[in-house]
Each structure stands twice: as C-alpha cells, then as structure tokens.
C-alpha cells in the first residue's frame, strides 16, 4: 500500500503501547511524544489492566483535581480539621523532599499507592518540580495549589507532629484516638529515620484505618513499592497491574516523568552532539558517598576494572603504538559531580590505542562539584543527565544511588552495579550485574503484621529480594 515504508510517526509507538493518553498539547511538552525517537522499543508491553487503571485514574483526577467542586468541598473539612460525612474524593499529598533522584522514586511510589487506594495524587511543587516535569495527567494539574492550607507546615512535619500517624499510635491518649477516628488529615512519615509505629503503614489493618481519612500528607525519601507487594490487600491488584514485577518503575516512570521543554533541550542537544552517531553508548554513573574531595584512585581503579572485566570497554595496548582502526565506535557518557574520573578515562583512550581498534570517545555533561538542590540549572542538569544515562545501551551505576536507579529503570536497563568501596579500596569483584532494573527500597520494614514480630521481609516471596548493593534493602525482581 502507499503508506509503505511507514513514516517514523506511524512506525514508532509514540503512545508507548497505550501507556500515555492522547489529547495532551504536544508543543507545551515536546518530550512526551518525542522520547520514543530516542529510546529502544519497549521490552515489555504495559498490561491492559494497567492501561485501563491509568485511564480511570485520569478521569478521577479530572473530577477531583485542584479547584474542582469536590476538591473545594474536601478542602473545607481540612479547615475545620474534622471529617463530618464521607467524602467523594480522597487525596494523597506528596511533599517535595530530598535529592532529585529520591524525589522521582518517591513520587512514583506515591502514585502507585494512590492508584491502589483510589486517591488523587497532588504534588507539592517545592522549588523546582514545575520547572522540571510536565503535567502527566490531561486537563487538570497535579500540582498542589499555592493556597493549600497546610502548606506552610510541610517543612516542619516530622515524627513529633501531632497528626503524625506513628505518633498517634504511640501515645494512644484519648485525644489521639479521637483524632485518628475523626481527623480530616494525617501526616505519614516514611522518611528513612522512621520508627516501628510509622512502619505500620505497611500493614493491612492500618490501611483500613487510613482509608477513611480524606487527606493523607506524605513525606518520604524512599522507593517503598517493594513493601506494597508484601501486603495481602494489594497483592492481587498489583499482579494484575504488573504481570512482570520488575517493570513497575519502568512503566510508572515513563508515564509520569516527562522533561519540560528546557530540560528536553539539554537532553536532545547533548544526545545529537555527542551520542547519536556512536555504534554503542555506554553510561557510567559515578556517585561517591565518601567524605573528602575526589577523584579517588580506588574509585577510578574500580570503574576500569569493572568495564574491562565485564567486557564493556576494550583494553588499551601500552606496547604497540598503532593498531588498525576498526570502524566501530563507542561513546562513553560519564556522570559525576567531579570531573576527575572522566579526565582519566578520556586520557587513557587518547594516549593508547585499543586492542580491538574500536574508537572510544568519552564525555561528561557537567561537573557540579557538590549537591546544590536549590539551584535551577543544577537540577535541570541532574534530570537531563539521569535521562541521558537512560538512553545508553549499557549502564554502569554506583551502589546506593537513586540517581542511578532512575536512569536504569527509565531506560529498562539491568546495570552493572559498582560495589560500595570500603576503607578506600576498590572491592574485588568491582561490580556485578543487577538482578532487575527496579530501584532498591533502602529502609524497608522487617515486620510480620499478622504475627506481630520481626521477620526477614526479603525472604518471603520470590519477587521481593534483598538488593545487590544494600544487603538490608528490598527490590522487586
Ligand atoms: P543520590 O543521592 O545519588 O541517591 O541521588 P539524588 O538525585 O537523590 O541526590 C543527589 C543530587 O546530587 C542530585 O539530585 C544532583 O543534584 C546531585 N548530583 C549527584 N550526582 C550528580 C551527577 O552525576 N550529575 C549532576 N548534574 N548532579 C549530580
């Protein structure tokens, strides 16, 4: 027929097999429909159930989102602090908290929890969320309006706050019990320092209590999805949504997180200038949690040991000065706060020929030296770099880093994880392949809600395991 060969538009699956809704304005967020041009085809398809739940979530969001009649009505209850009658719409407010990688993971966790509990997710814009992310839902914003009554308290919410769920359980005074029964809002503290009572969030019984609360306000810096998979009340629905469990963040991330046009500009300009023409792209994400200024020799040794041993990069020849050049080129994209590692890898491939004759080019978009969470261009670059890493073919990441988790999961990549160095020495082996592309939950509960005692939650079901990079963490495989 005359549509053969099909155009890029027709050939490429720009709605990601139904994951994305039609009807968004394309120009206000170019990345939403163009990202497909930069990515490999989806490894797995989203389940029909996930697609249908996303469409019904969008309808709910439209009916209940900011400034709708239902929103205004439910907001009234917040002002009086009491819930009087049952509500038509219930909400989950996500507080902007912690580094960008952490925030991306917690927001996806919050969205999944909202899906499971039929809540409307509202996002505290913090200082930079509007600048970094497009609206994911059609027509009605996901951002919490600036006049939201509790907004000024977000920073001070902690385990000691009177409306903190864990605290209410701990001091079960008359005031607290009646608060639990009648309060229009509850603060959920799921930050890494949370205690045993806060962790009861992950018990079915507690979910029954929380179900009736119209406003849940959430602060977390953890990807808590793996523990949702251990809750009997969510188990069946999660299996239907995600027949392949390791695709949770992959699909939710690609559904929710679309870079705004300025960030998309950073991504696409960089991609075309440095990465597009290579035969293969290799991402190396370097995050050093040691104190002191790098670059550290042991970290450099480790990166090179991993890349050579796993055959990700070719060896160089220090004896033979010139070897025939093959046509094959590999582009290495390094991300790090420091420039030192990049310089050393680049120099190695300039000063010596590769034994395979492959041409290796090495790039690093920025070296910001230290974390500067409040600066606009800093965060744009951080987001652009996570995204660029997700566009590579082969990925090496650092232990414990949510920055790396976002890149691997968005990209659908099982990275080689660099083990965390101890005592300033490169570990041997230097790295290992991840079991799955899923992020690791760093601070999971170890509690059996039914038996009311401690348990190893990483040994209960085959799909929730301890992480490669953090022995007490949990991840989906
Ligand atoms: P994590 O601390 O590695 O889990 O990742 P987060 O993203 O939560 O916090 C680290 C923050 O440090 C990032 O958000 C950036 O602001 C900054 N950062 C760390 N590594 C890099 C990097 O390679 N490139 C850039 N541009 N920023 C980085």
Boltz pocket constraint, residues with backbone or C-beta under 6 A from the ligand:
constraints:
  - pocket:
      binder: B
      contacts: [[A, 98], [A, 99], [A, 100], [A, 101], [A, 102], [A, 103], [A, 286], [A, 287], [A, 335], [A, 336], [A, 337], [A, 366], [A, 368], [A, 370], [A, 371], [A, 372], [A, 373], [A, 378], [A, 379], [A, 381], [A, 382], [A, 385], [A, 400], [A, 401], [A, 402], [A, 403], [A, 404]]
      max_distance: 6.0
